[in-house]
Amino acid sequence: MIHYKRYPALKDSGTEWIARIPEHWSLGRIAQLGRLSKANGGSKKDEKETGIPCVRYGDLYTTHSHFIREINSFVDSETATEYTQIHYGDVLFAASGETLEEIGKSAVNLTTDKACCGGDLIVLKPAKAIDDPVFLGYALDCSISAAQKATMGRGFTVVHIYADQLKNLTIAIPPAQEQQLIGAALERETARIDALIAKKTRFIKLLKEKRQVLITQAVTKGLDPKVKMKDSGVEWIGEVPAHWQVMRLTKCIGPIVDYRGRTPTKVDKGQFLVTAKNVRGGKIDYECSKEYVAPHSARQLLERGGPEIGDLLFTMEAPLGQVAQIDRTDIALAQRIVKFRALETLLKNEFLLFWIMGSYCQAVLETLATGSTALGIKASKLGMIPVFLPPLDEQVGIIRFLQVECGGPQVKDSFSQKLS
């Protein structure tokens, strides 16, 4: 872990973004550090398996964090002449993005081979003012720099940033030797943190796999290992409890409310809009995406049916097959989501939620889905999804088991109250 040594004297930086800096440091706008220019280049259609390495703006969001250490997409040498050439130490900024928080995301090129970049990027070619490109990589994409870039972004659905705005991005600049010491220290510390993250990620993956196995086992085999079984008719599932029924999904749920086909008016503050991004892991995740709609737009969206506690939300595409229970009613529901509720005499909402999350239902959804870029399913095909139905009291036992073992949803509706 980095141990910070207090500087003997600090001074006011003269900018609200950075506040105080060490007395011997200076401030610099990136316009003073080098030349900013808009990159030129074609599209992903130009990509080849080998050739001249090429960075595209989307790579800054998906592949490169702070630095470009390796480039895995290519264009042929002739096409590369139509692209902007980049060299070691050049800084690439994403000129467009989906949110203000990420606009202008940047990475310093640390590769030494001949390379180029596509359009929708802004390139900074630094002069001698910055001696250490590693320091520069961290400085230009730190939280203070990201906050400055967010104020420069323009647009709503797609956010843009321009070289004339980026030139005013201001960073604190230590002497050359100190830049190198800070850069090296950050490399060591981030490598240590990345290793811990990788270890935790592997552990989380194993837990998710165990969770999926438990859910699938419970909703296809039940909890009683001694119960009489029968052939399910599905090769990889094998046998299921003999007293269970099999019904089509649309036979055991109420009306399906489809919210597709309406585009809401989005605002900075208003009614929370639950999109397909928010529906994941059996719950509505209100933190992963925050979008809002005007009240009049929310009313129009919900004309087909408003949210009720305990209703199930199901994503029809991008991503397909995610499910969650509604836990509050002051929300609007976006396109690519449908809403339904289990018929009380046949099925518990919570059991249906776990059934959809199980591997068997997910596999069925994939066979019914269409689309090359993003899989989706038509509402008319929902009736082709089978549901294994234990008796209601057995469903209650399975729900309790999975809520304890898998951290399942604990939505308080009139049905789940009966579980207690």
C-alpha positions as CSV (number, residue, x, y, z in Angstrom):
1,M,0.0,0.0,0.0
2,I,1.2,3.5,-0.8
3,H,2.2,5.5,2.3
4,Y,1.9,9.2,1.6
5,K,4.4,11.6,2.9
6,R,3.1,15.0,3.9
7,Y,4.5,17.9,1.8
8,P,6.0,20.6,3.9
9,A,4.1,23.4,2.2
10,L,1.0,23.7,0.0
11,K,-0.3,26.6,-2.1
12,D,-3.7,27.5,-3.5
13,S,-4.0,26.2,-7.1
14,G,-6.2,29.0,-8.2
15,T,-8.8,26.6,-9.5
16,E,-11.9,25.2,-7.7
17,W,-11.3,21.7,-9.2
18,I,-7.9,21.0,-7.6
19,A,-7.8,23.3,-4.5
20,R,-4.3,23.2,-2.9
21,I,-1.2,21.6,-4.5
22,P,2.4,21.2,-3.3
23,E,4.2,24.5,-3.4
24,H,6.8,23.4,-6.0
25,W,4.2,22.0,-8.4
26,S,2.6,23.9,-11.2
27,L,-0.8,23.9,-13.0
28,G,-1.2,23.3,-16.7
29,R,-4.1,23.3,-19.2
30,I,-3.6,20.4,-21.6
31,A,-3.5,23.0,-24.5
32,Q,-0.2,24.0,-23.0
33,L,1.1,20.4,-22.9
34,G,0.8,19.7,-26.6
35,R,-1.4,19.8,-29.7
36,L,-5.0,18.6,-29.7
37,S,-6.7,17.4,-32.9
38,K,-9.7,15.4,-34.0
39,A,-8.8,11.9,-35.3
40,N,-9.9,10.7,-38.7
41,G,-10.7,7.1,-39.6
42,G,-13.2,4.7,-41.1
43,S,-15.5,2.1,-39.4
44,K,-15.2,-1.3,-37.9
45,K,-15.9,-2.7,-41.4
46,D,-12.2,-1.9,-42.2
47,E,-10.9,-4.3,-39.5
48,K,-8.7,-7.2,-40.5
49,E,-7.2,-10.2,-38.6
50,T,-3.7,-8.8,-39.0
51,G,-2.1,-5.5,-40.1
52,I,-1.6,-2.1,-38.5
53,P,-2.9,-1.9,-34.9
54,C,-5.9,0.4,-34.7
55,V,-7.7,1.8,-31.6
56,R,-11.3,2.8,-31.9
57,Y,-13.2,5.1,-29.5
58,G,-15.3,2.2,-28.1
59,D,-12.1,0.5,-27.0
60,L,-11.5,3.3,-24.4
61,Y,-14.7,2.2,-22.7
62,T,-14.3,-1.5,-23.0
63,T,-10.6,-2.4,-23.2
64,H,-8.2,0.4,-22.2
65,S,-8.1,1.8,-18.7
66,H,-5.7,4.8,-18.4
67,F,-3.2,3.2,-20.8
68,I,-3.1,1.4,-24.2
69,R,-0.6,-1.4,-23.6
70,E,-1.7,-3.7,-26.4
71,I,-3.9,-3.3,-29.4
72,N,-5.9,-6.3,-30.7
73,S,-7.7,-4.9,-33.7
74,F,-6.1,-4.1,-37.1
75,V,-6.5,-2.5,-40.5
76,D,-4.5,-3.1,-43.6
77,S,-1.5,-0.9,-44.4
78,E,-3.3,0.9,-47.2
79,T,-6.4,1.7,-45.1
80,A,-4.2,2.9,-42.2
81,T,-3.0,5.8,-44.3
82,E,-6.5,7.2,-44.1
83,Y,-6.5,7.0,-40.3
84,T,-4.8,9.2,-37.7
85,Q,-1.3,7.9,-36.8
86,I,-0.5,7.6,-33.1
87,H,2.8,7.3,-31.3
88,Y,4.2,6.4,-27.9
89,G,2.9,8.9,-25.3
90,D,0.0,10.2,-27.4
91,V,-3.3,10.6,-25.4
92,L,-6.6,9.5,-26.9
93,F,-9.9,10.9,-25.7
94,A,-13.3,9.5,-26.5
95,A,-15.2,12.3,-28.2
96,S,-18.6,10.7,-27.7
97,G,-20.3,8.5,-25.1
98,E,-23.6,7.7,-23.4
99,T,-23.1,9.6,-20.1
100,L,-21.6,12.9,-18.9
101,E,-19.7,10.9,-16.2
102,E,-17.7,9.0,-18.8
103,I,-17.4,11.5,-21.6
104,G,-13.8,12.2,-22.6
105,K,-12.5,9.0,-21.2
106,S,-8.8,8.8,-22.0
107,A,-5.8,6.5,-22.3
108,V,-2.1,7.1,-23.0
109,N,-0.6,5.0,-25.8
110,L,2.3,3.0,-24.4
111,T,2.9,0.9,-27.5
112,T,6.0,1.5,-29.6
113,D,5.0,-0.1,-32.9
114,K,3.4,1.7,-35.8
115,A,-0.3,2.3,-34.9
116,C,-3.4,4.4,-35.8
117,C,-6.8,5.3,-34.4
118,G,-10.3,5.7,-35.8
119,G,-12.7,8.6,-35.8
120,D,-14.7,10.0,-32.9
121,L,-11.5,10.4,-30.9
122,I,-9.4,13.5,-30.0
123,V,-5.7,13.0,-29.9
124,L,-3.2,15.0,-27.7
125,K,0.4,14.9,-28.8
126,P,2.3,16.0,-25.8
127,A,5.4,18.2,-25.8
128,K,8.2,18.0,-23.3
129,A,6.1,19.6,-20.5
130,I,5.1,16.1,-19.3
131,D,8.1,13.8,-18.8
132,D,6.3,10.7,-17.7
133,P,3.4,9.3,-19.8
134,V,2.4,7.0,-17.0
135,F,1.8,9.9,-14.7
136,L,-0.1,11.7,-17.5
137,G,-2.3,8.6,-18.0
138,Y,-3.4,8.6,-14.4
139,A,-3.7,12.5,-14.1
140,L,-6.0,12.9,-17.2
141,D,-8.4,10.2,-16.2
142,C,-8.6,10.7,-12.4
143,S,-11.8,11.7,-10.7
144,I,-10.9,15.4,-10.7
145,S,-10.2,15.3,-14.5
146,A,-13.4,13.3,-15.1
147,A,-15.5,15.9,-13.2
148,Q,-14.0,18.7,-15.4
149,K,-14.7,16.7,-18.6
150,A,-18.3,16.1,-17.5
151,T,-19.0,19.9,-17.4
152,M,-17.7,20.1,-21.0
153,G,-20.0,17.4,-22.4
154,R,-22.8,18.4,-24.7
155,G,-25.9,16.4,-25.7
156,F,-28.4,14.2,-24.0
157,T,-29.0,10.8,-25.8
158,V,-25.4,10.9,-27.1
159,V,-22.9,13.1,-25.3
160,H,-20.1,14.8,-27.2
161,I,-16.9,16.6,-26.2
162,Y,-14.7,18.7,-28.5
163,A,-11.1,19.7,-28.7
164,D,-11.9,23.4,-28.0
165,Q,-13.4,22.4,-24.7
166,L,-10.8,19.8,-23.8
167,K,-8.0,22.3,-24.2
168,N,-9.1,23.9,-20.9
169,L,-8.8,20.6,-18.9
170,T,-6.4,21.5,-16.1
171,I,-4.0,19.1,-14.2
172,A,-1.4,19.5,-11.5
173,I,2.2,19.0,-12.7
174,P,5.0,17.9,-10.4
175,P,8.7,18.1,-11.4
176,A,9.9,15.3,-13.9
177,Q,11.5,13.1,-11.3
178,E,8.4,13.3,-9.0
179,Q,6.2,12.4,-12.0
180,Q,8.1,9.2,-12.5
181,L,8.0,8.3,-8.8
182,I,4.3,8.9,-8.6
183,G,3.7,7.0,-11.8
184,A,5.7,4.0,-10.6
185,A,4.0,4.0,-7.2
186,L,0.6,4.0,-8.8
187,E,1.5,1.2,-11.2
188,R,2.6,-1.0,-8.2
189,E,-0.5,-0.2,-6.2
190,T,-3.0,-0.6,-9.0
191,A,-1.4,-4.0,-10.0
192,R,-1.8,-5.2,-6.4
193,I,-5.5,-4.0,-6.4
194,D,-6.1,-5.6,-9.8
195,A,-4.8,-8.9,-8.5
196,L,-7.2,-8.7,-5.5
197,I,-10.1,-7.8,-7.8
198,A,-9.3,-10.8,-10.1
199,K,-9.2,-13.1,-7.1
200,K,-12.5,-11.8,-5.8
201,T,-14.0,-12.0,-9.3
202,R,-13.2,-15.6,-9.6
203,F,-14.7,-16.3,-6.2
204,I,-17.9,-14.4,-7.1
205,K,-18.1,-16.4,-10.3
206,L,-17.9,-19.6,-8.4
207,L,-20.7,-18.4,-6.0
208,K,-22.9,-17.5,-8.9
209,E,-22.4,-20.9,-10.5
210,K,-23.3,-22.6,-7.2
211,R,-26.4,-20.3,-6.9
212,Q,-27.5,-21.2,-10.4
213,V,-27.1,-25.0,-9.6
214,L,-29.1,-24.6,-6.4
215,I,-31.9,-22.8,-8.1
216,T,-32.1,-25.2,-11.0
217,Q,-32.0,-28.2,-8.7
218,A,-34.8,-26.9,-6.5
219,V,-37.2,-25.8,-9.2
220,T,-36.8,-29.0,-11.3
221,K,-36.2,-31.7,-8.6
222,G,-37.7,-30.3,-5.4
223,L,-36.3,-30.6,-1.9
224,D,-37.3,-34.2,-1.0
225,P,-34.6,-36.7,-2.3
226,K,-37.0,-39.6,-1.5
227,V,-40.0,-38.4,-3.5
228,K,-41.3,-40.6,-6.4
229,M,-40.0,-39.4,-9.7
230,K,-41.1,-39.5,-13.4
231,D,-39.4,-38.8,-16.7
232,S,-39.5,-35.1,-17.5
233,G,-39.1,-35.7,-21.3
234,V,-36.1,-33.4,-21.2
235,E,-32.8,-35.4,-21.7
236,W,-30.5,-33.2,-19.6
237,I,-33.0,-32.7,-16.8
238,G,-33.9,-36.3,-16.4
239,E,-36.6,-37.1,-13.8
240,V,-38.9,-34.7,-11.9
241,P,-41.2,-35.4,-9.0
242,A,-44.1,-37.5,-10.2
243,H,-46.8,-35.3,-8.6
244,W,-45.7,-32.1,-10.3
245,Q,-47.6,-30.6,-13.3
246,V,-46.2,-29.1,-16.4
247,M,-48.0,-26.0,-17.9
248,R,-47.2,-23.4,-20.5
249,L,-46.2,-20.0,-19.0
250,T,-49.2,-18.1,-20.4
251,K,-51.6,-20.6,-18.8
252,C,-50.5,-19.9,-15.3
253,I,-50.1,-16.1,-15.4
254,G,-52.4,-13.2,-15.8
255,P,-52.4,-10.7,-18.6
256,I,-49.0,-9.7,-20.0
257,V,-48.4,-6.0,-20.1
258,D,-45.9,-5.1,-22.9
259,Y,-44.3,-1.6,-22.7
260,R,-42.6,-1.8,-26.0
261,G,-43.3,0.8,-28.7
262,R,-43.3,4.0,-26.6
263,T,-40.4,6.3,-26.2
264,P,-40.5,8.4,-23.0
265,T,-39.3,12.0,-22.5
266,K,-36.3,11.7,-20.3
267,V,-35.4,14.4,-17.8
268,D,-32.7,15.1,-15.1
269,K,-35.2,14.7,-12.3
270,G,-38.6,13.0,-12.3
271,Q,-40.0,9.5,-12.0
272,F,-37.5,6.7,-11.9
273,L,-37.5,4.8,-15.2
274,V,-36.8,1.1,-14.8
275,T,-35.1,-0.1,-18.0
276,A,-33.8,-3.5,-19.0
277,K,-30.4,-2.6,-17.5
278,N,-32.0,-2.4,-14.0
279,V,-33.5,-5.9,-14.1
280,R,-30.8,-8.4,-13.1
281,G,-30.2,-11.2,-10.6
282,G,-33.8,-11.4,-9.6
283,K,-34.0,-7.8,-8.4
284,I,-34.4,-4.3,-9.6
285,D,-30.9,-2.7,-9.3
286,Y,-31.6,1.0,-8.9
287,E,-27.9,1.9,-8.9
288,C,-26.6,0.4,-12.2
289,S,-28.5,2.8,-14.4
290,K,-30.4,6.0,-13.3
291,E,-32.8,7.4,-15.8
292,Y,-35.9,9.6,-15.2
293,V,-39.0,10.6,-17.1
294,A,-41.3,13.5,-16.8
295,P,-44.6,12.7,-14.9
296,H,-46.8,13.1,-18.0
297,S,-44.6,10.8,-19.9
298,A,-44.7,8.2,-17.1
299,R,-48.5,8.3,-17.1
300,Q,-48.5,7.6,-20.9
301,L,-46.0,4.7,-20.4
302,L,-48.1,3.1,-17.7
303,E,-51.5,3.5,-19.5
304,R,-51.3,-0.2,-20.3
305,G,-50.8,-1.2,-16.6
306,G,-49.1,0.4,-13.6
307,P,-46.6,-1.4,-11.4
308,E,-47.9,-3.3,-8.4
309,I,-45.8,-4.7,-5.5
310,G,-44.8,-8.3,-6.3
311,D,-45.4,-8.1,-10.1
312,L,-42.7,-9.8,-12.2
313,L,-40.7,-7.8,-14.7
314,F,-39.2,-9.8,-17.6
315,T,-36.7,-8.4,-20.1
316,M,-37.5,-9.3,-23.8
317,E,-34.1,-8.4,-25.2
318,A,-30.8,-6.7,-24.5
319,P,-30.5,-8.6,-22.1
320,L,-33.0,-11.4,-22.7
321,G,-34.5,-13.4,-19.8
322,Q,-33.6,-11.2,-16.8
323,V,-36.4,-11.2,-14.2
324,A,-37.2,-9.2,-11.0
325,Q,-40.1,-8.5,-8.7
326,I,-41.4,-5.0,-8.4
327,D,-40.7,-3.6,-4.9
328,R,-42.1,0.0,-5.2
329,T,-44.8,1.6,-7.3
330,D,-43.4,5.1,-7.9
331,I,-41.6,3.9,-11.0
332,A,-42.1,4.0,-14.8
333,L,-41.3,1.0,-17.0
334,A,-39.4,1.2,-20.2
335,Q,-39.4,-0.6,-23.5
336,R,-38.0,-4.1,-23.8
337,I,-39.8,-5.0,-20.5
338,V,-43.1,-6.9,-20.0
339,K,-45.0,-7.3,-16.7
340,F,-47.1,-10.1,-15.4
341,R,-48.3,-11.8,-12.2
342,A,-48.8,-15.5,-11.5
343,L,-52.3,-16.9,-11.0
344,E,-52.7,-17.2,-7.3
345,T,-54.5,-20.6,-7.5
346,L,-51.6,-22.2,-9.4
347,L,-48.3,-20.4,-8.8
348,K,-46.4,-18.2,-6.5
349,N,-44.7,-15.1,-8.0
350,E,-41.5,-15.9,-6.2
351,F,-41.4,-19.5,-7.4
352,L,-42.0,-18.3,-11.0
353,L,-39.2,-15.8,-10.6
354,F,-36.8,-18.6,-9.5
355,W,-38.1,-20.9,-12.3
356,I,-37.2,-18.2,-14.9
357,M,-33.8,-17.7,-13.4
358,G,-33.1,-21.5,-13.5
359,S,-30.8,-23.0,-16.2
360,Y,-33.6,-24.9,-17.9
361,C,-35.8,-21.9,-18.5
362,Q,-32.8,-19.8,-19.7
363,A,-31.9,-22.6,-22.1
364,V,-35.5,-22.6,-23.5
365,L,-35.4,-18.9,-24.0
366,E,-32.2,-19.1,-26.0
367,T,-33.8,-21.7,-28.4
368,L,-36.8,-19.4,-28.9
369,A,-34.8,-16.2,-29.3
370,T,-33.9,-14.5,-32.6
371,G,-31.3,-11.8,-33.5
372,S,-27.6,-11.7,-34.3
373,T,-26.3,-8.7,-32.3
374,A,-28.7,-9.0,-29.4
375,L,-31.0,-11.9,-28.7
376,G,-34.7,-11.1,-28.2
377,I,-38.0,-13.0,-28.0
378,K,-41.4,-12.1,-29.3
379,A,-44.3,-11.9,-26.7
380,S,-46.2,-14.4,-28.8
381,K,-43.5,-17.0,-28.0
382,L,-43.8,-16.7,-24.2
383,G,-46.6,-19.3,-24.3
384,M,-44.0,-21.8,-25.5
385,I,-42.1,-21.7,-22.2
386,P,-42.9,-24.6,-20.0
387,V,-43.2,-24.3,-16.2
388,F,-42.9,-27.2,-13.7
389,L,-45.6,-26.7,-11.1
390,P,-45.3,-28.3,-7.6
391,P,-48.3,-28.0,-5.3
392,L,-48.5,-24.5,-3.7
393,D,-47.4,-25.6,-0.3
394,E,-44.3,-27.2,-1.8
395,Q,-43.6,-24.0,-3.8
396,V,-43.6,-22.2,-0.5
397,G,-41.0,-24.5,0.9
398,I,-38.8,-24.2,-2.2
399,I,-39.1,-20.4,-2.0
400,R,-38.1,-20.3,1.6
401,F,-35.1,-22.6,0.9
402,L,-33.9,-20.5,-2.0
403,Q,-34.4,-17.2,-0.2
404,V,-32.1,-18.4,2.6
405,E,-29.5,-20.2,0.4
406,C,-29.4,-17.8,-2.5
407,G,-30.4,-14.4,-1.0
408,G,-33.6,-14.4,-3.1
409,P,-36.1,-11.5,-3.2
410,Q,-38.1,-10.7,-0.1
411,V,-40.9,-8.6,-1.7
412,K,-43.8,-7.9,0.7
413,D,-46.9,-8.4,-1.4
414,S,-50.2,-10.1,-0.5
415,F,-48.9,-13.5,-1.7
416,S,-45.4,-13.4,0.0
417,Q,-47.1,-12.4,3.3
418,K,-48.5,-16.0,3.3
419,L,-44.9,-17.4,3.4
420,S,-44.4,-16.2,6.9
